[in-house]
Amino acid sequence: MWQMIVERMPSLLGWFCTLLAFLVPYVTYKINQHLHRTADPPWKREENSSGGSS
């Protein structure tokens, strides 16, 4: 029984690719958030904090 379960488990490369599939977009999202907080001009920050008009 245990052998059947172990045979169906993904390889180390499969686990690594799964981890990268999560980490790459998450890190990109976090970096983008940080850049917007620090580099957006004041008029853009005011637009985001008011919720927008549309």
C-alpha positions in Angstrom: 0.0 0.0 0.0 2.7 2.5 1.0 4.7 1.7 -2.2 1.7 2.6 -4.4 1.4 5.9 -2.6 5.1 6.7 -2.9 5.1 5.8 -6.7 2.3 8.3 -7.3 4.0 11.2 -5.5 5.5 13.9 -7.8 9.3 14.0 -8.2 11.5 16.6 -6.6 11.4 18.5 -9.8 7.6 18.5 -9.7 7.5 19.9 -6.2 10.1 22.5 -7.1 8.1 23.7 -10.1 4.9 23.8 -8.1 6.7 25.9 -5.5 8.0 28.3 -8.2 4.5 28.5 -9.8 3.3 30.0 -6.5 6.3 32.0 -5.5 7.1 33.9 -8.7 3.6 35.5 -9.1 3.4 36.2 -5.4 6.8 37.9 -5.2 6.0 39.9 -8.3 2.7 41.0 -6.7 4.5 42.1 -3.5 7.2 44.0 -5.4 4.6 45.7 -7.5 2.7 46.8 -4.3 5.9 48.1 -2.8 6.8 50.1 -5.9 3.3 51.6 -6.0 3.5 52.7 -2.4 6.9 54.3 -2.8 7.0 55.6 -6.3 3.5 56.7 -7.3 3.2 60.5 -7.6 1.0 62.3 -5.0 -1.9 62.8 -7.4 -2.0 59.1 -8.1 -2.1 58.2 -4.4 -5.0 60.6 -3.8 -6.9 58.9 -6.6 -6.4 55.4 -5.1 -7.3 56.4 -1.6 -10.6 58.0 -2.6 -11.8 54.8 -4.2 -12.1 56.3 -7.8 -15.0 57.9 -9.4 -16.2 55.2 -11.8 
